[in-house]
Amino acid sequence: MKVLLIKDVYKLGRAGDVKKVADGFGRNYLLPHGLAVLAVPGALKQAEYIRKTASAQRDRLNQELSEVARQLEGLKLFFPAKAGETGKLYGSITTAMIAEAIEKTAGVKVDRREIDSQPIKTLGVHTARIRLTVDLLPEITLLVHREGEAPESAYTAEVAAEPEEVGEFAELEAELQAEEAEAEAEAEVEGEGETEEPAAEA
């Protein structure tokens, strides 16, 4: 389906953009969350207005949050955790835990939904981005070390980790990419199957 974004969407586009997305991604995420509307003629007439309004709001937010982004960029957080011999945690480090650690360490309150990270299930060094705005994406470092050991041990943790579970947004994004690839393949096959009819003799 084609949708008109009415808000900036991380990894997809900015307000006012028209995007072709997987049906499931549109119906289950974009439309119900008020991030987009179907790209029908009536809605498309509003695209330029949406784009200009969003641009002004984005500039204002970027200015307001630039100091917060500066505080967060390069921030290091330490998480002591219980883990097995392979380095796999008994449990996981969640975005809620990361948000709490950010507030305690940097004094900045961040919504856990703004943290781009899957649950962390292994010892070692991990990174996460904070989605302040579509332009401001400070990156933080998460050092998960074994309880009772120095935090620096996270740098040398040797893990035989199992693949991490895919989160809801990543699942939808993967669905979008798969459907788009399938549509492109079908288009190529249809193109190869078309042949020109000989011109009629005069």
Buried (B, 14 or more C-beta within 10 A) or exposed (E): BEBBBBBBBBEBBBBBBBBEBBEBBBEBBBBEEEBBBBBEEEBBEBBEEBBEBBBEBBEEBBEEBBEBBEBBEEBEBBBBBEBEEEBBBEEBBBBEBBBBBBEEBBEBEBEBEBBBBBBBBBBBBBEBBBBBBBBBBBEBBBBBBBEEEEBEBBEEBEBEBEEEEEBEBBBBBEBBEEBBEEEEEEEEEEEEEEEEEEEEEE
